[in-house]
Amino acid sequence: MPIQVLMPALSPTMEKGNLAKWLKKEGEQIKSGDVIAEIETDKATMEVEATDEGTLGKILIPEGTADVAVNTPIATILADGESAADLAKAPAPAKQEKAAESAAPAAAKAEAPAKASEHKAAPAPQVVAEPDPEVPAGTEMVTQTIREALRDAMAEEMRRDADVFVMGEEVAEYQGAYKVTQGLLQEFGAKRVIDTPITEHGFAGVGVGAAMTGLKPIVEFMTFNFAMQAIDQIINSAAKTLYMSGGQMGCSIVFRGPNGAAARVAAQHSQDYSSWYSHIPGLKVVAPYSAADAKGLLKAAIRDPNPVIFLENEVLYGHTGEVPKLDDFVIPIGKARVVRSGSHVTIVSWSNGMTYALKAADELAKDGIEAEVIDLRTLKPMDTETIINSVKKTGRAVTVEEGWAQSGVGAEIAARIMENAFDYLDAPVARVSGKDVPMPYAANLEKLALPSAAEVVEAAKAVCYR
């Protein structure tokens, strides 16, 4: 299928830019890493590099066009063997609609701007599954981006409980680095939506102290890479206080923000901390994929009496999904979800790894392999029962994660399958993960460092002996 090249962003706040010049012509061969166009704003100019190989089939936005919205398809690349006749098969651009909201913040009625993380990411596959049991039949569903779902979760909990407040860098006046806190300052004021200095160790400690006194802070990290500055506060103070105080002092706090790779932000801003935090007693770790899960699980995290690490994904913020329109939609922490049923192989993933898992399941189905796809949603406590029940049915398992393989979450899943379902396995558990290197900056190398749907397909076929 033809591949769309999307309008990238130069910064997290960029909404549109000018397509200054095309450096390749229709019909020219393109290699991964080739510069194909230049875009510019009033502040910077950027080269657009191809991340796929093929032929430049069609230029959708002519050079000289001004105010092209971020994430707009600007060109189509044909793969080897494809011709101009295949251009019609290119996926139509996703329609951007403002979600209907049950309780949106007063100032959040304007559409949230697109973010830099979306600039080269294809739309995530839609999760097709039955609603969670908590959703009554006939419930109205509204379409929201994940950033809107997260914002609504915080707003609803702040209305419900005066002890809940948000703090972090740029969460107030700037409306959030990724606009997740948009409108909260206007509704709740500066005492409950607090801009902090650029010192994660400091404001994480303030949040932990506030939680120890009975308040319920939501601490936003601009990226979990910066949370390394605060890791002592998270692990030695937040996670261990309940145990070390003999149950006398709790710490109800949520640490949330984007985790893992985004798009060309290099090694120090691309790390996946899923396995780091899920290793620690005293922490709960949540990593949602869909908009509904993001909202329902964040509400549950805010209400939880324990510290919760809430790992979002920058690439997913702009993706949309259906969210139940309920007065109080809460998903319990610790429950995985089977998003696609199958009988030949179990694929387990979470967060952005679900993108690869679901794409792979579609490809495997074309070859007669029906994959059962499980979205863990919560990494700690892990829903071992759902995984084991699936493996007992399929006899095979593949784990998918963007983090590194060594001591990864996939390794923990494989160990639990071995301990609980060894006699049901028809093949060793396979792991698909990020490569064992620091994340490169170059787009073509970054793509190679991350897992792919093709690698998941290869692993699934290997365990199926196909």
Beta strands, then each sheet from edge to edge (+ up, - down):
strand 1: 3-6
strand 2: 16-22
strand 3: 29-30
strand 4: 35-40
strand 5: 45-49
strand 6: 54-59
strand 7: 65-69
strand 8: 73-78
strand 9: 141-145
strand 10: 164-168
strand 11: 193-195
strand 12: 216-220
strand 13: 254-258
strand 14: 284-286
strand 15: 308-312
strand 16: 320-324
strand 17: 337-340
strand 18: 345-349
strand 19: 371-375
strand 20: 378-380
strand 21: 397-404
strand 22: 430-434
sheet 1: 1+ 8- 6+ 3-
sheet 2: 5+ 4- 2+ 7-
sheet 3: 9+ 16-
sheet 4: 11+ 10+ 12+ 13+ 15+ 14+ 20-
sheet 5: 17+ 19- 18- 21- 22-
end
